């Protein structure tokens, strides 16, 4: 496996995986690229098609049944039962039982590029985005996927790294070379916005405040908008110069971002400022989510870690 680049998610473009059977118990700590919620259940996905789930707030994990050995890069659940995962070979997998079983819906190995993120409005309408400007859409829960890449203002086929929606349903896509796209009509039309940064953006995160969101990426660059992307303010975090790869909005309204060098950034003021904790192991982190008991689950180079709300290690599980 090659090393990490500027973002953990960017390894999906370079890692060459060897297929190996998954153990049904005590799964190995493989690279994990995303972690999210399916109701009260936690779900994670990553290397060799491994999908893990936890029903005890991340203390213990079990392997789901998955119809792939390809690297999976991202997950999304619009409700507790229905979820989608995307990954290498432009694969899209779906679950209808809260993440216990995953079936293959779509793949296109000839693209020779991964899908990097997925988002669904509900159990029928969603999008998957990825390398070289790839964008797929479905209106029937994934029974059929339509190639939508040519509908975007992206003639250079820049990588599309992440997609998300703000609370009012406005959609955003971020990507390579500062690419920033917005849709106010559920993805029917997309507008290319002026970007605050010319380098790669790896993630976009809505805050709890209306029309307010963050974009982040290469070398720790982080920007905040309070007008749905029309203008941006740079957020400076001392000593945070490693790439940022993932983030999540916590139930208490705080924001957590993670990235290379074991960096965990936390904001309790809606993203106006962040504190930095660098984990001693310095392992690259790709995603984070909160637990019902106020902790965090980190996903990345070392697999999955249940930690304190600040990102610090816990003395006990």
C-alpha positions as a Python dict, from the first residue, in 0.01 Angstrom:
ca = {
    (1, 'X'): (0, 0, 0),
    (2, 'X'): (139, 334, -94),
    (3, 'X'): (164, 616, 153),
    (4, 'X'): (-82, 891, 217),
    (5, 'X'): (-77, 1202, 2),
    (6, 'X'): (-205, 1538, 113),
    (7, 'X'): (-538, 1389, 219),
    (8, 'X'): (-629, 1044, 339),
    (9, 'X'): (-915, 1028, 91),
    (10, 'X'): (-671, 1092, -192),
    (11, 'X'): (-516, 750, -124),
    (12, 'X'): (-819, 611, -302),
    (13, 'X'): (-656, 731, -623),
    (14, 'X'): (-330, 545, -562),
    (15, 'X'): (-370, 244, -331),
    (16, 'X'): (-352, -96, -499),
    (17, 'X'): (-537, -347, -286),
    (18, 'X'): (-489, -724, -277),
    (19, 'X'): (-807, -922, -219),
    (20, 'X'): (-834, -1124, 102),
    (21, 'X'): (-1132, -1281, 282),
    (22, 'X'): (-1283, -1087, 570),
    (23, 'X'): (-1287, -1249, 912),
    (24, 'X'): (-1630, -1274, 1067),
    (25, 'X'): (-1500, -1194, 1415),
    (26, 'X'): (-1230, -961, 1554),
    (27, 'X'): (-1172, -782, 1222),
    (28, 'X'): (-819, -661, 1153),
    (29, 'X'): (-750, -289, 1190),
    (30, 'X'): (-755, -213, 818),
    (31, 'X'): (-746, 140, 679),
    (32, 'X'): (-1087, 301, 725),
    (33, 'X'): (-1186, 599, 511),
    (34, 'X'): (-1531, 692, 641),
    (35, 'X'): (-1750, 652, 948),
    (36, 'X'): (-2110, 764, 990),
    (37, 'X'): (-2443, 692, 1159),
    (38, 'X'): (-2731, 470, 1055),
    (39, 'X'): (-2971, 576, 1328),
    (40, 'X'): (-2808, 472, 1656),
    (41, 'X'): (-2571, 233, 1476),
    (42, 'X'): (-2222, 337, 1369),
    (43, 'X'): (-2098, 225, 1027),
    (44, 'X'): (-1745, 242, 885),
    (45, 'X'): (-1594, 146, 549),
    (46, 'X'): (-1251, 124, 393),
    (47, 'X'): (-979, -110, 272),
    (48, 'X'): (-1064, -439, 95),
    (49, 'X'): (-1433, -360, 97),
    (50, 'X'): (-1451, -390, 472),
    (51, 'X'): (-1767, -246, 626),
    (52, 'X'): (-1787, -253, 1006),
    (53, 'X'): (-2078, -173, 1235),
    (54, 'X'): (-2112, -102, 1606),
    (55, 'X'): (-2424, -105, 1820),
    (56, 'X'): (-2247, 5, 2141),
    (57, 'X'): (-2117, 351, 2047),
    (58, 'X'): (-1794, 228, 1893),
    (59, 'X'): (-1667, 8, 2175),
    (60, 'X'): (-1691, -308, 1965),
    (61, 'X'): (-1719, -361, 1590),
    (62, 'X'): (-1844, -644, 1369),
    (63, 'X'): (-1794, -708, 997),
    (64, 'X'): (-2093, -669, 767),
    (65, 'X'): (-2155, -888, 463),
    (66, 'X'): (-2025, -701, 158),
    (67, 'X'): (-2014, -796, -211),
    (68, 'X'): (-1675, -643, -290),
    (69, 'X'): (-1307, -648, -202),
    (70, 'X'): (-1243, -307, -355),
    (71, 'X'): (-1149, -5, -145),
    (72, 'X'): (-1459, 179, -22),
    (73, 'X'): (-1412, 553, 21),
    (74, 'X'): (-1739, 698, 154),
    (75, 'X'): (-2078, 618, 310),
    (76, 'X'): (-2413, 794, 341),
    (77, 'X'): (-2739, 703, 515),
    (78, 'X'): (-3045, 924, 450),
    (79, 'X'): (-3235, 717, 708),
    (80, 'X'): (-3143, 437, 952),
    (81, 'X'): (-3217, 152, 708),
    (82, 'X'): (-3103, 274, 367),
    (83, 'X'): (-2739, 347, 296),
    (84, 'X'): (-2490, 367, 11),
    (85, 'X'): (-2114, 317, -14),
    (86, 'X'): (-1883, 409, -302),
    (87, 'X'): (-1529, 317, -394),
    (88, 'X'): (-1278, 190, -648),
    (89, 'X'): (-1385, 63, -991),
    (90, 'X'): (-1661, 327, -963),
    (91, 'X'): (-1847, 81, -743),
    (92, 'X'): (-2169, 171, -566),
    (93, 'X'): (-2311, -60, -299),
    (94, 'X'): (-2639, -34, -112),
    (95, 'X'): (-2789, -165, 209),
    (96, 'X'): (-3156, -186, 309),
    (97, 'X'): (-3110, -330, 659),
    (98, 'X'): (-2909, -66, 838),
    (99, 'X'): (-2568, -172, 711),
    (100, 'X'): (-2567, -544, 792),
    (101, 'X'): (-2569, -660, 427),
    (102, 'X'): (-2439, -470, 121),
    (103, 'X'): (-2514, -548, -243),
    (104, 'X'): (-2341, -414, -553),
    (105, 'X'): (-2557, -174, -756),
    (106, 'X'): (-2310, -29, -1004),
    (107, 'X'): (-1952, -60, -1121),
    (108, 'X'): (-1744, 58, -1415),
    (109, 'X'): (-1384, -71, -1398),
    (110, 'X'): (-1307, 89, -1735),
    (111, 'X'): (-1314, 431, -1568),
    (112, 'X'): (-999, 325, -1381),
    (113, 'X'): (-1085, 577, -1112),
    (114, 'X'): (-1269, 569, -781),
    (115, 'X'): (-1583, 737, -665),
    (116, 'X'): (-1495, 949, -362),
    (117, 'X'): (-1822, 1058, -201),
    (118, 'X'): (-2195, 993, -200),
    (119, 'X'): (-2503, 1184, -82),
    (120, 'X'): (-2875, 1100, -82),
    (121, 'X'): (-3170, 1332, -30),
    (122, 'X'): (-3393, 1036, 62),
    (123, 'X'): (-3410, 663, -11),
    (124, 'X'): (-3452, 723, -387),
    (125, 'X'): (-3265, 1038, -496),
    (126, 'X'): (-2890, 1068, -468),
    (127, 'X'): (-2553, 1143, -625),
    (128, 'X'): (-2206, 988, -628),
    (129, 'X'): (-1898, 1190, -723),
    (130, 'X'): (-1536, 1102, -788),
    (131, 'X'): (-1213, 1127, -980),
    (132, 'X'): (-1181, 1292, -1321),
    (133, 'X'): (-1511, 1476, -1290),
    (134, 'X'): (-1725, 1168, -1240),
    (135, 'X'): (-2080, 1229, -1122),
    (136, 'X'): (-2361, 973, -1119),
    (137, 'X'): (-2722, 1028, -1018),
    (138, 'X'): (-3022, 812, -939),
    (139, 'X'): (-3391, 880, -883),
    (140, 'X'): (-3495, 521, -808),
    (141, 'X'): (-3279, 420, -514),
    (142, 'X'): (-2990, 306, -730),
    (143, 'X'): (-3174, 66, -958),
    (144, 'X'): (-3044, 288, -1239),
    (145, 'X'): (-2755, 535, -1236),
    (146, 'X'): (-2713, 814, -1491),
    (147, 'X'): (-2377, 971, -1582),
    (148, 'X'): (-2406, 1345, -1507),
    (149, 'X'): (-2044, 1458, -1526),
    (150, 'X'): (-2098, 1647, -1851),
    (151, 'X'): (-2370, 1862, -1693),
    (152, 'X'): (-2118, 2033, -1462),
    (153, 'X'): (-1903, 2337, -1534),
    (154, 'X'): (-1588, 2127, -1512),
    (155, 'X'): (-1438, 2098, -1859),
    (156, 'X'): (-1097, 2002, -1717),
    (157, 'X'): (-1254, 1700, -1546),
    (158, 'X'): (-1115, 1799, -1209),
    (159, 'X'): (-1160, 1544, -932),
    (160, 'X'): (-1483, 1584, -733),
    (161, 'X'): (-1382, 1503, -376),
    (162, 'X'): (-1694, 1563, -165),
    (163, 'X'): (-2065, 1647, -179),
    (164, 'X'): (-2299, 1760, 98),
    (165, 'X'): (-2611, 1965, 169),
    (166, 'X'): (-2677, 2249, 409),
    (167, 'X'): (-2984, 2254, 629),
    (168, 'X'): (-3197, 2428, 366),
    (169, 'X'): (-3115, 2164, 105),
    (170, 'X'): (-2856, 2360, -91),
    (171, 'X'): (-2600, 2118, -236),
    (172, 'X'): (-2225, 2177, -260),
    (173, 'X'): (-1946, 1989, -435),
    (174, 'X'): (-1576, 2061, -375),
    (175, 'X'): (-1279, 1928, -564),
    (176, 'X'): (-940, 1963, -718),
    (177, 'X'): (-784, 2306, -786),
    (178, 'X'): (-1036, 2480, -562),
    (179, 'X'): (-1338, 2361, -760),
    (180, 'X'): (-1658, 2472, -586),
    (181, 'X'): (-2008, 2398, -721),
    (182, 'X'): (-2354, 2481, -579),
    (183, 'X'): (-2707, 2367, -657),
    (184, 'X'): (-3022, 2525, -516),
    (185, 'X'): (-3265, 2290, -693),
    (186, 'X'): (-3170, 1945, -560),
    (187, 'X'): (-2898, 1893, -819),
    (188, 'X'): (-3095, 1971, -1134),
    (189, 'X'): (-2857, 2261, -1213),
    (190, 'X'): (-2513, 2349, -1080),
    (191, 'X'): (-2336, 2684, -1057),
    (192, 'X'): (-1958, 2718, -1035),
    (193, 'X'): (-1863, 2957, -755),
    (194, 'X'): (-1558, 3173, -705),
    (195, 'X'): (-1326, 2972, -485),
    (196, 'X'): (-1127, 3105, -190),
    (197, 'X'): (-838, 2868, -265),
    (198, 'X'): (-662, 2740, -577),
    (199, 'X'): (-545, 2415, -420),
    (200, 'X'): (-744, 2097, -370),
    (201, 'X'): (-1046, 2105, -141),
    (202, 'X'): (-1113, 1767, 17),
    (203, 'X'): (-1428, 1833, 219),
    (204, 'X'): (-1731, 2052, 273),
    (205, 'X'): (-1928, 2065, 598),
    (206, 'X'): (-2252, 2239, 688),
    (207, 'X'): (-2272, 2398, 1034),
    (208, 'X'): (-2578, 2432, 1257),
    (209, 'X'): (-2622, 2795, 1146),
    (210, 'X'): (-2833, 2882, 838),
    (211, 'X'): (-2639, 2929, 511),
    (212, 'X'): (-2312, 2866, 694),
    (213, 'X'): (-2058, 2605, 585),
    (214, 'X'): (-1690, 2518, 583),
    (215, 'X'): (-1460, 2397, 307),
    (216, 'X'): (-1118, 2253, 380),
    (217, 'X'): (-831, 2070, 218),
    (218, 'X'): (-466, 2079, 124),
    (219, 'X'): (-211, 2193, 385),
    (220, 'X'): (-480, 2267, 642),
    (221, 'X'): (-651, 2539, 440),
    (222, 'X'): (-991, 2612, 595),
    (223, 'X'): (-1259, 2863, 494),
    (224, 'X'): (-1600, 2963, 629),
    (225, 'X'): (-1899, 3111, 448),
    (226, 'X'): (-2211, 3262, 607),
    (227, 'X'): (-2388, 3335, 277),
    (228, 'X'): (-2411, 2990, 117),
    (229, 'X'): (-2078, 3016, -61),
    (230, 'X'): (-2101, 3365, -211),
    (231, 'X'): (-1807, 3484, 0),
    (232, 'X'): (-1548, 3319, 225),
    (233, 'X'): (-1332, 3398, 526),
    (234, 'X'): (-1006, 3215, 591),
    (235, 'X'): (-991, 3047, 933),
    (236, 'X'): (-639, 3033, 1071),
    (237, 'X'): (-547, 2756, 1314),
    (238, 'X'): (-200, 2779, 1466),
    (239, 'X'): (31, 2487, 1378),
    (240, 'X'): (-240, 2315, 1168),
    (241, 'X'): (-62, 2285, 835),
    (242, 'X'): (-141, 1924, 744),
    (243, 'X'): (-415, 1839, 497),
    (244, 'X'): (-771, 1817, 630),
    (245, 'X'): (-969, 1520, 503),
    (246, 'X'): (-1298, 1486, 691),
    (247, 'X'): (-1533, 1648, 938),
    (248, 'X'): (-1868, 1625, 1111),
    (249, 'X'): (-2124, 1835, 1292),
    (250, 'X'): (-2185, 1705, 1644),
    (251, 'X'): (-2522, 1686, 1820),
    (252, 'X'): (-2422, 1975, 2050),
    (253, 'X'): (-2346, 2199, 1752),
    (254, 'X'): (-1969, 2169, 1776),
    (255, 'X'): (-1764, 2093, 1466),
    (256, 'X'): (-1475, 1848, 1437),
    (257, 'X'): (-1228, 1823, 1148),
    (258, 'X'): (-955, 1561, 1107),
    (259, 'X'): (-661, 1507, 876),
    (260, 'X'): (-299, 1416, 831),
    (261, 'X'): (-42, 1405, 1113),
    (262, 'X'): (-314, 1296, 1358),
    (263, 'X'): (-467, 1644, 1364),
    (264, 'X'): (-808, 1688, 1530),
    (265, 'X'): (-960, 2039, 1509),
    (266, 'X'): (-1262, 2133, 1720),
    (267, 'X'): (-1486, 2439, 1713),
    (268, 'X'): (-1753, 2533, 1968),
    (269, 'X'): (-1845, 2865, 1802),
    (270, 'X'): (-1986, 2753, 1469),
    (271, 'X'): (-1652, 2735, 1291),
    (272, 'X'): (-1534, 3087, 1369),
    (273, 'X'): (-1230, 2944, 1550),
    (274, 'X'): (-1080, 2602, 1614),
    (275, 'X'): (-857, 2441, 1873),
    (276, 'X'): (-602, 2182, 1762),
    (277, 'X'): (-510, 1852, 1921),
    (278, 'X'): (-241, 1645, 1750),
    (279, 'X'): (-263, 1280, 1842),
    (280, 'X'): (71, 1132, 1958),
    (281, 'X'): (65, 849, 1701),
    (282, 'X'): (51, 1106, 1417),
    (283, 'X'): (-150, 860, 1208),
    (284, 'X'): (-348, 1017, 924),
    (285, 'X'): (-721, 1050, 988),
    (286, 'X'): (-986, 1053, 717),
    (287, 'X'): (-1324, 1085, 893),
    (288, 'X'): (-1489, 1148, 1229),
    (289, 'X'): (-1831, 1118, 1385),
    (290, 'X'): (-1978, 1163, 1731),
    (291, 'X'): (-2133, 907, 1964),
    (292, 'X'): (-2448, 932, 2172),
    (293, 'X'): (-2240, 939, 2491),
    (294, 'X'): (-2036, 1242, 2387),
    (295, 'X'): (-1725, 1079, 2246),
    (296, 'X'): (-1577, 1069, 1896),
    (297, 'X'): (-1495, 783, 1661),
    (298, 'X'): (-1196, 851, 1437),
    (299, 'X'): (-1138, 662, 1111),
    (300, 'X'): (-808, 648, 929),
    (301, 'X'): (-472, 484, 891),
    (302, 'X'): (-499, 295, 1219),
    (303, 'X'): (-854, 172, 1164),
    (304, 'X'): (-1114, 297, 1413),
    (305, 'X'): (-1051, 468, 1746),
    (306, 'X'): (-1303, 574, 2010),
    (307, 'X'): (-1169, 890, 2175),
    (308, 'X'): (-1275, 1184, 2390),
    (309, 'X'): (-1468, 1479, 2248),
    (310, 'X'): (-1140, 1669, 2210),
    (311, 'X'): (-976, 1384, 2015),
    (312, 'X'): (-763, 1271, 2311),
    (313, 'X'): (-731, 900, 2384),
    (314, 'X'): (-949, 743, 2650),
    (315, 'X'): (-794, 551, 2936),
    (316, 'X'): (-1079, 300, 2924),
    (317, 'X'): (-1316, 194, 2639),
}
